Every structure is written in structure tokens, then in C-alpha cells.
Amino acid sequence: MLVLSRKKDESIVINNDITIVVVEIRGDKVRLGVEAPKEVPVHRREVFEAIARGEPLDAAALAPPEAAGDAASPPEPRPPATDAIP
């Protein structure tokens, strides 16, 4: 596993078309933004595992865990991929 240190508003790039940005650091939680082509699925691990098990997902399962009572603004929508590599 590659371990990197980043500060707020710093990012890492994966495979030229996926960018992970540190959006916010609040206590022991870090909010990350993911910019990826629409064809690349991006899920939190618990959602990914539920999908892999074939479990039906409801709206509560898809909401971020901190959504209840989180007054922060929602994440920005992903921009369309313009430089995706086939």
C-alpha cells in the first residue's frame, strides 16, 4: 500500500484521469473529493461490499454516514471527463 500525506486542498492523481482531493479535515475525519470519468464506479467500501454481495441498496445506504446532522454543503458534481484514456 502506498501511503501519502496531504493537506487540505492538496490532491493525488491516479492513472492520469482520477483525482482525489482533500476537501476538509474535521477532527478525526477527512472528507475526500473524487474526480473520475463517469464510467469509473466510485463507492465507499461498505457500499461496494453490499453491491458485491448482491444486496439491494436503499437511499439510506447510499447516503454518507455523516449525512444525518451534517450541515456542510453537498459535494460538487463531477465534471465530465474530457481526457479519459480508453
Distance bins in CASP14 RR format, pairs under 12 A and 6 or more apart:
PFRMAT RR
TARGET T0000
AUTHOR 0000-0000-0000
RMODE 2
METHOD distances of the structure
MODEL  1
2 12 0 0 0 0 1 0 0 0 0 0 0
2 14 0 0 0 0 0 1 0 0 0 0 0
2 20 0 0 0 0 0 1 0 0 0 0 0
3 12 0 0 0 0 0 1 0 0 0 0 0
4 10 0 0 0 0 1 0 0 0 0 0 0
4 11 0 0 0 0 0 1 0 0 0 0 0
4 12 1 0 1 0 0 0 0 0 0 0 0
4 13 0 0 0 0 0 1 0 0 0 0 0
4 14 0 0 0 0 0 1 0 0 0 0 0
4 20 0 0 0 0 1 0 0 0 0 0 0
4 22 0 0 0 0 0 1 0 0 0 0 0
5 12 0 0 0 0 0 1 0 0 0 0 0
5 22 0 0 0 0 1 0 0 0 0 0 0
5 25 0 0 0 0 0 1 0 0 0 0 0
5 30 0 0 0 0 0 1 0 0 0 0 0
6 12 1 0 0 1 0 0 0 0 0 0 0
6 13 0 0 0 0 0 1 0 0 0 0 0
6 19 0 0 0 0 0 1 0 0 0 0 0
6 20 0 0 0 0 1 0 0 0 0 0 0
6 21 0 0 0 0 1 0 0 0 0 0 0
6 22 1 0 1 0 0 0 0 0 0 0 0
6 23 0 0 0 0 0 1 0 0 0 0 0
6 25 0 0 0 0 1 0 0 0 0 0 0
6 30 0 0 0 0 1 0 0 0 0 0 0
6 32 0 0 0 0 1 0 0 0 0 0 0
6 33 0 0 0 0 0 1 0 0 0 0 0
7 21 0 0 0 0 0 1 0 0 0 0 0
7 22 1 0 0 1 0 0 0 0 0 0 0
7 23 0 0 0 0 0 1 0 0 0 0 0
7 24 0 0 0 0 0 1 0 0 0 0 0
7 25 0 0 0 0 1 0 0 0 0 0 0
7 30 0 0 0 0 0 1 0 0 0 0 0
8 21 0 0 0 0 1 0 0 0 0 0 0
8 22 1 0 1 0 0 0 0 0 0 0 0
8 23 1 0 0 1 0 0 0 0 0 0 0
8 24 1 0 0 1 0 0 0 0 0 0 0
8 25 1 0 1 0 0 0 0 0 0 0 0
8 26 0 0 0 0 0 1 0 0 0 0 0
8 30 0 0 0 0 1 0 0 0 0 0 0
8 31 0 0 0 0 1 0 0 0 0 0 0
8 32 0 0 0 0 0 1 0 0 0 0 0
8 33 0 0 0 0 0 1 0 0 0 0 0
9 21 1 0 0 1 0 0 0 0 0 0 0
9 22 1 0 0 1 0 0 0 0 0 0 0
9 23 1 0 0 1 0 0 0 0 0 0 0
9 24 0 0 0 0 1 0 0 0 0 0 0
9 25 0 0 0 0 0 1 0 0 0 0 0
9 31 0 0 0 0 0 1 0 0 0 0 0
9 32 0 0 0 0 0 1 0 0 0 0 0
9 33 0 0 0 0 0 1 0 0 0 0 0
10 19 0 0 0 0 0 1 0 0 0 0 0
10 20 0 0 0 0 1 0 0 0 0 0 0
10 21 1 0 0 1 0 0 0 0 0 0 0
10 22 1 0 1 0 0 0 0 0 0 0 0
10 23 0 0 0 0 0 1 0 0 0 0 0
10 25 0 0 0 0 0 1 0 0 0 0 0
10 30 0 0 0 0 0 1 0 0 0 0 0
10 32 0 0 0 0 0 1 0 0 0 0 0
10 33 0 0 0 0 0 1 0 0 0 0 0
11 18 0 0 0 0 0 1 0 0 0 0 0
11 19 1 0 1 0 0 0 0 0 0 0 0
11 20 1 0 0 1 0 0 0 0 0 0 0
11 21 1 0 1 0 0 0 0 0 0 0 0
11 22 1 0 0 1 0 0 0 0 0 0 0
11 23 0 0 0 0 1 0 0 0 0 0 0
11 32 0 0 0 0 1 0 0 0 0 0 0
11 33 0 0 0 0 1 0 0 0 0 0 0
11 34 0 0 0 0 0 1 0 0 0 0 0
11 35 0 0 0 0 1 0 0 0 0 0 0
12 18 0 0 0 0 1 0 0 0 0 0 0
12 19 1 0 0 1 0 0 0 0 0 0 0
12 20 1 0 1 0 0 0 0 0 0 0 0
12 21 0 0 0 0 1 0 0 0 0 0 0
12 22 0 0 0 0 1 0 0 0 0 0 0
12 32 0 0 0 0 1 0 0 0 0 0 0
12 33 0 0 0 0 0 1 0 0 0 0 0
12 34 0 0 0 0 0 1 0 0 0 0 0
12 35 0 0 0 0 0 1 0 0 0 0 0
13 19 1 0 1 0 0 0 0 0 0 0 0
13 20 1 0 0 1 0 0 0 0 0 0 0
13 21 0 0 0 0 0 1 0 0 0 0 0
13 34 0 0 0 0 0 1 0 0 0 0 0
13 35 0 0 0 0 1 0 0 0 0 0 0
13 36 0 0 0 0 0 1 0 0 0 0 0
13 83 0 0 0 0 0 1 0 0 0 0 0
14 20 1 0 0 1 0 0 0 0 0 0 0
14 21 0 0 0 0 0 1 0 0 0 0 0
14 34 0 0 0 0 1 0 0 0 0 0 0
14 35 0 0 0 0 0 1 0 0 0 0 0
14 36 0 0 0 0 1 0 0 0 0 0 0
14 37 0 0 0 0 0 1 0 0 0 0 0
14 40 0 0 0 0 1 0 0 0 0 0 0
14 42 0 0 0 0 0 1 0 0 0 0 0
14 85 0 0 0 0 0 1 0 0 0 0 0
15 36 0 0 0 0 1 0 0 0 0 0 0
15 37 0 0 0 0 0 1 0 0 0 0 0
15 40 0 0 0 0 1 0 0 0 0 0 0
15 83 0 0 0 0 0 1 0 0 0 0 0
15 84 0 0 0 0 0 1 0 0 0 0 0
15 85 1 0 0 1 0 0 0 0 0 0 0
16 35 0 0 0 0 0 1 0 0 0 0 0
16 36 0 0 0 0 0 1 0 0 0 0 0
16 37 0 0 0 0 0 1 0 0 0 0 0
16 81 0 0 0 0 0 1 0 0 0 0 0
16 83 1 0 0 1 0 0 0 0 0 0 0
16 84 0 0 0 0 1 0 0 0 0 0 0
16 85 1 0 0 1 0 0 0 0 0 0 0
16 86 0 0 0 0 0 1 0 0 0 0 0
17 34 0 0 0 0 0 1 0 0 0 0 0
17 35 0 0 0 0 1 0 0 0 0 0 0
17 36 1 0 0 1 0 0 0 0 0 0 0
17 37 1 0 1 0 0 0 0 0 0 0 0
17 38 0 0 0 0 0 1 0 0 0 0 0
17 39 0 0 0 0 0 1 0 0 0 0 0
17 40 1 0 0 1 0 0 0 0 0 0 0
17 78 0 0 0 0 0 1 0 0 0 0 0
17 79 0 0 0 0 0 1 0 0 0 0 0
17 80 0 0 0 0 0 1 0 0 0 0 0
17 81 1 0 0 1 0 0 0 0 0 0 0
17 82 0 0 0 0 1 0 0 0 0 0 0
17 83 1 0 0 1 0 0 0 0 0 0 0
17 84 1 0 1 0 0 0 0 0 0 0 0
17 85 1 0 1 0 0 0 0 0 0 0 0
17 86 0 0 0 0 0 1 0 0 0 0 0
18 32 0 0 0 0 0 1 0 0 0 0 0
18 33 0 0 0 0 0 1 0 0 0 0 0
18 34 1 0 0 1 0 0 0 0 0 0 0
18 35 1 0 0 1 0 0 0 0 0 0 0
18 36 1 0 1 0 0 0 0 0 0 0 0
18 37 1 0 0 1 0 0 0 0 0 0 0
18 38 0 0 0 0 0 1 0 0 0 0 0
18 39 0 0 0 0 0 1 0 0 0 0 0
18 40 1 0 0 1 0 0 0 0 0 0 0
18 41 0 0 0 0 0 1 0 0 0 0 0
18 42 0 0 0 0 1 0 0 0 0 0 0
18 78 0 0 0 0 0 1 0 0 0 0 0
18 81 0 0 0 0 1 0 0 0 0 0 0
18 83 0 0 0 0 0 1 0 0 0 0 0
18 84 0 0 0 0 1 0 0 0 0 0 0
18 85 0 0 0 0 0 1 0 0 0 0 0
19 32 0 0 0 0 0 1 0 0 0 0 0
19 33 0 0 0 0 1 0 0 0 0 0 0
19 34 1 0 0 1 0 0 0 0 0 0 0
19 35 1 0 1 0 0 0 0 0 0 0 0
19 36 1 0 0 1 0 0 0 0 0 0 0
19 37 0 0 0 0 0 1 0 0 0 0 0
19 40 0 0 0 0 0 1 0 0 0 0 0
19 42 0 0 0 0 0 1 0 0 0 0 0
19 78 0 0 0 0 0 1 0 0 0 0 0
19 79 0 0 0 0 0 1 0 0 0 0 0
19 81 0 0 0 0 0 1 0 0 0 0 0
19 83 0 0 0 0 0 1 0 0 0 0 0
20 30 0 0 0 0 0 1 0 0 0 0 0
20 31 0 0 0 0 0 1 0 0 0 0 0
20 32 1 0 1 0 0 0 0 0 0 0 0
20 33 1 0 0 1 0 0 0 0 0 0 0
20 34 1 0 1 0 0 0 0 0 0 0 0
20 35 1 0 0 1 0 0 0 0 0 0 0
20 36 0 0 0 0 1 0 0 0 0 0 0
20 42 0 0 0 0 1 0 0 0 0 0 0
21 30 0 0 0 0 0 1 0 0 0 0 0
21 31 0 0 0 0 1 0 0 0 0 0 0
21 32 1 0 0 1 0 0 0 0 0 0 0
21 33 1 0 1 0 0 0 0 0 0 0 0
21 34 1 0 0 1 0 0 0 0 0 0 0
21 35 1 0 0 1 0 0 0 0 0 0 0
21 36 0 0 0 0 0 1 0 0 0 0 0
21 75 0 0 0 0 0 1 0 0 0 0 0
21 76 0 0 0 0 0 1 0 0 0 0 0
21 78 0 0 0 0 0 1 0 0 0 0 0
22 29 0 0 0 0 0 1 0 0 0 0 0
22 30 1 0 0 1 0 0 0 0 0 0 0
22 31 1 0 0 1 0 0 0 0 0 0 0
22 32 1 0 0 1 0 0 0 0 0 0 0
22 33 1 0 0 1 0 0 0 0 0 0 0
22 34 0 0 0 0 0 1 0 0 0 0 0
23 29 0 0 0 0 0 1 0 0 0 0 0
23 30 0 0 0 0 1 0 0 0 0 0 0
23 31 1 0 1 0 0 0 0 0 0 0 0
23 32 1 0 0 1 0 0 0 0 0 0 0
23 33 1 0 1 0 0 0 0 0 0 0 0
23 34 0 0 0 0 1 0 0 0 0 0 0
23 35 0 0 0 0 0 1 0 0 0 0 0
23 72 0 0 0 0 1 0 0 0 0 0 0
23 73 0 0 0 0 0 1 0 0 0 0 0
23 74 0 0 0 0 0 1 0 0 0 0 0
23 75 1 0 0 1 0 0 0 0 0 0 0
23 76 0 0 0 0 1 0 0 0 0 0 0
24 30 1 0 0 1 0 0 0 0 0 0 0
24 31 1 0 1 0 0 0 0 0 0 0 0
24 32 0 0 0 0 1 0 0 0 0 0 0
24 33 0 0 0 0 1 0 0 0 0 0 0
24 66 0 0 0 0 0 1 0 0 0 0 0
24 70 0 0 0 0 0 1 0 0 0 0 0
24 72 1 0 0 1 0 0 0 0 0 0 0
24 73 0 0 0 0 0 1 0 0 0 0 0
24 75 0 0 0 0 0 1 0 0 0 0 0
25 31 1 0 0 1 0 0 0 0 0 0 0
25 32 0 0 0 0 0 1 0 0 0 0 0
26 66 0 0 0 0 1 0 0 0 0 0 0
26 70 0 0 0 0 1 0 0 0 0 0 0
26 71 0 0 0 0 0 1 0 0 0 0 0
26 72 0 0 0 0 1 0 0 0 0 0 0
27 66 0 0 0 0 0 1 0 0 0 0 0
28 66 0 0 0 0 0 1 0 0 0 0 0
29 64 0 0 0 0 0 1 0 0 0 0 0
29 65 0 0 0 0 1 0 0 0 0 0 0
29 66 1 0 0 1 0 0 0 0 0 0 0
29 70 0 0 0 0 0 1 0 0 0 0 0
29 72 0 0 0 0 0 1 0 0 0 0 0
30 66 0 0 0 0 0 1 0 0 0 0 0
31 64 0 0 0 0 1 0 0 0 0 0 0
31 65 0 0 0 0 0 1 0 0 0 0 0
31 66 0 0 0 0 1 0 0 0 0 0 0
31 67 0 0 0 0 0 1 0 0 0 0 0
31 70 0 0 0 0 1 0 0 0 0 0 0
31 72 1 0 0 1 0 0 0 0 0 0 0
31 73 0 0 0 0 0 1 0 0 0 0 0
31 74 0 0 0 0 0 1 0 0 0 0 0
31 75 0 0 0 0 1 0 0 0 0 0 0
31 76 0 0 0 0 0 1 0 0 0 0 0
32 42 0 0 0 0 0 1 0 0 0 0 0
32 44 0 0 0 0 0 1 0 0 0 0 0
32 64 0 0 0 0 0 1 0 0 0 0 0
32 75 0 0 0 0 1 0 0 0 0 0 0
33 42 0 0 0 0 1 0 0 0 0 0 0
33 44 0 0 0 0 0 1 0 0 0 0 0
33 64 0 0 0 0 0 1 0 0 0 0 0
33 74 0 0 0 0 0 1 0 0 0 0 0
33 75 1 0 0 1 0 0 0 0 0 0 0
33 76 0 0 0 0 1 0 0 0 0 0 0
33 77 0 0 0 0 0 1 0 0 0 0 0
33 78 0 0 0 0 1 0 0 0 0 0 0
34 40 0 0 0 0 1 0 0 0 0 0 0
34 41 0 0 0 0 0 1 0 0 0 0 0
34 42 1 0 1 0 0 0 0 0 0 0 0
34 43 0 0 0 0 1 0 0 0 0 0 0
34 44 0 0 0 0 0 1 0 0 0 0 0
34 75 0 0 0 0 1 0 0 0 0 0 0
34 76 0 0 0 0 0 1 0 0 0 0 0
34 77 0 0 0 0 0 1 0 0 0 0 0
34 78 1 0 0 1 0 0 0 0 0 0 0
34 79 0 0 0 0 0 1 0 0 0 0 0
35 42 0 0 0 0 1 0 0 0 0 0 0
35 75 0 0 0 0 0 1 0 0 0 0 0
35 76 0 0 0 0 1 0 0 0 0 0 0
35 77 0 0 0 0 0 1 0 0 0 0 0
35 78 1 0 0 1 0 0 0 0 0 0 0
35 79 1 0 0 1 0 0 0 0 0 0 0
35 80 0 0 0 0 0 1 0 0 0 0 0
35 81 0 0 0 0 1 0 0 0 0 0 0
35 82 0 0 0 0 0 1 0 0 0 0 0
35 83 0 0 0 0 0 1 0 0 0 0 0
35 84 0 0 0 0 0 1 0 0 0 0 0
36 42 1 0 1 0 0 0 0 0 0 0 0
36 43 0 0 0 0 0 1 0 0 0 0 0
36 78 1 0 0 1 0 0 0 0 0 0 0
36 79 0 0 0 0 0 1 0 0 0 0 0
36 80 0 0 0 0 0 1 0 0 0 0 0
36 81 1 0 0 1 0 0 0 0 0 0 0
36 83 0 0 0 0 0 1 0 0 0 0 0
36 84 0 0 0 0 1 0 0 0 0 0 0
37 78 0 0 0 0 1 0 0 0 0 0 0
37 79 0 0 0 0 0 1 0 0 0 0 0
37 80 0 0 0 0 1 0 0 0 0 0 0
37 81 1 1 0 0 0 0 0 0 0 0 0
37 82 0 0 0 0 1 0 0 0 0 0 0
37 83 0 0 0 0 1 0 0 0 0 0 0
37 84 1 0 1 0 0 0 0 0 0 0 0
37 85 0 0 0 0 1 0 0 0 0 0 0
37 86 0 0 0 0 0 1 0 0 0 0 0
38 77 0 0 0 0 0 1 0 0 0 0 0
38 78 1 0 0 1 0 0 0 0 0 0 0
38 79 0 0 0 0 1 0 0 0 0 0 0
38 80 1 0 0 1 0 0 0 0 0 0 0
38 81 1 0 0 1 0 0 0 0 0 0 0
38 82 0 0 0 0 0 1 0 0 0 0 0
38 84 0 0 0 0 1 0 0 0 0 0 0
39 78 0 0 0 0 0 1 0 0 0 0 0
39 80 0 0 0 0 0 1 0 0 0 0 0
39 81 1 0 0 1 0 0 0 0 0 0 0
39 84 1 0 0 1 0 0 0 0 0 0 0
39 85 0 0 0 0 0 1 0 0 0 0 0
39 86 0 0 0 0 0 1 0 0 0 0 0
40 78 0 0 0 0 1 0 0 0 0 0 0
40 81 0 0 0 0 1 0 0 0 0 0 0
40 84 0 0 0 0 1 0 0 0 0 0 0
40 85 0 0 0 0 0 1 0 0 0 0 0
41 47 0 0 0 0 1 0 0 0 0 0 0
41 48 0 0 0 0 1 0 0 0 0 0 0
41 51 0 0 0 0 1 0 0 0 0 0 0
41 52 0 0 0 0 0 1 0 0 0 0 0
42 48 0 0 0 0 1 0 0 0 0 0 0
42 51 0 0 0 0 0 1 0 0 0 0 0
42 75 0 0 0 0 0 1 0 0 0 0 0
42 78 0 0 0 0 1 0 0 0 0 0 0
43 49 0 0 0 0 1 0 0 0 0 0 0
43 50 0 0 0 0 1 0 0 0 0 0 0
43 51 1 0 0 1 0 0 0 0 0 0 0
43 52 0 0 0 0 1 0 0 0 0 0 0
43 57 0 0 0 0 1 0 0 0 0 0 0
43 61 0 0 0 0 0 1 0 0 0 0 0
43 62 0 0 0 0 1 0 0 0 0 0 0
43 64 0 0 0 0 0 1 0 0 0 0 0
44 50 0 0 0 0 1 0 0 0 0 0 0
44 51 0 0 0 0 0 1 0 0 0 0 0
44 57 0 0 0 0 0 1 0 0 0 0 0
44 61 0 0 0 0 1 0 0 0 0 0 0
44 62 0 0 0 0 1 0 0 0 0 0 0
44 63 0 0 0 0 0 1 0 0 0 0 0
44 64 1 0 0 1 0 0 0 0 0 0 0
44 65 0 0 0 0 1 0 0 0 0 0 0
44 66 0 0 0 0 0 1 0 0 0 0 0
44 67 0 0 0 0 0 1 0 0 0 0 0
45 51 0 0 0 0 0 1 0 0 0 0 0
45 52 0 0 0 0 0 1 0 0 0 0 0
45 65 0 0 0 0 0 1 0 0 0 0 0
46 52 0 0 0 0 0 1 0 0 0 0 0
46 53 0 0 0 0 0 1 0 0 0 0 0
46 55 0 0 0 0 0 1 0 0 0 0 0
46 57 0 0 0 0 0 1 0 0 0 0 0
46 60 0 0 0 0 0 1 0 0 0 0 0
46 61 1 0 0 1 0 0 0 0 0 0 0
46 62 0 0 0 0 0 1 0 0 0 0 0
46 63 0 0 0 0 0 1 0 0 0 0 0
46 64 0 0 0 0 0 1 0 0 0 0 0
46 65 0 0 0 0 1 0 0 0 0 0 0
47 53 0 0 0 0 0 1 0 0 0 0 0
47 54 0 0 0 0 0 1 0 0 0 0 0
47 55 0 0 0 0 1 0 0 0 0 0 0
47 56 0 0 0 0 0 1 0 0 0 0 0
47 57 1 0 0 1 0 0 0 0 0 0 0
47 58 0 0 0 0 0 1 0 0 0 0 0
47 59 0 0 0 0 0 1 0 0 0 0 0
47 60 0 0 0 0 0 1 0 0 0 0 0
47 61 1 0 0 1 0 0 0 0 0 0 0
47 62 1 0 0 1 0 0 0 0 0 0 0
47 63 0 0 0 0 1 0 0 0 0 0 0
47 64 0 0 0 0 1 0 0 0 0 0 0
47 65 0 0 0 0 0 1 0 0 0 0 0
48 54 0 0 0 0 0 1 0 0 0 0 0
48 55 0 0 0 0 0 1 0 0 0 0 0
48 57 0 0 0 0 0 1 0 0 0 0 0
48 61 0 0 0 0 0 1 0 0 0 0 0
48 62 0 0 0 0 0 1 0 0 0 0 0
49 55 0 0 0 0 1 0 0 0 0 0 0
49 57 0 0 0 0 0 1 0 0 0 0 0
49 61 0 0 0 0 0 1 0 0 0 0 0
50 56 0 0 0 0 1 0 0 0 0 0 0
50 57 1 0 0 1 0 0 0 0 0 0 0
50 58 0 0 0 0 0 1 0 0 0 0 0
50 60 0 0 0 0 0 1 0 0 0 0 0
50 61 1 0 0 1 0 0 0 0 0 0 0
50 62 0 0 0 0 1 0 0 0 0 0 0
51 57 1 0 0 1 0 0 0 0 0 0 0
51 61 0 0 0 0 1 0 0 0 0 0 0
51 62 0 0 0 0 0 1 0 0 0 0 0
53 61 0 0 0 0 0 1 0 0 0 0 0
55 61 0 0 0 0 1 0 0 0 0 0 0
56 62 0 0 0 0 0 1 0 0 0 0 0
57 63 0 0 0 0 0 1 0 0 0 0 0
59 67 0 0 0 0 0 1 0 0 0 0 0
60 67 0 0 0 0 1 0 0 0 0 0 0
60 68 0 0 0 0 1 0 0 0 0 0 0
61 67 0 0 0 0 0 1 0 0 0 0 0
63 69 0 0 0 0 0 1 0 0 0 0 0
63 70 0 0 0 0 1 0 0 0 0 0 0
63 74 0 0 0 0 0 1 0 0 0 0 0
64 70 1 0 0 1 0 0 0 0 0 0 0
64 72 0 0 0 0 1 0 0 0 0 0 0
64 74 0 0 0 0 1 0 0 0 0 0 0
64 75 0 0 0 0 1 0 0 0 0 0 0
66 72 0 0 0 0 1 0 0 0 0 0 0
66 74 0 0 0 0 0 1 0 0 0 0 0
67 74 0 0 0 0 1 0 0 0 0 0 0
67 75 0 0 0 0 0 1 0 0 0 0 0
END
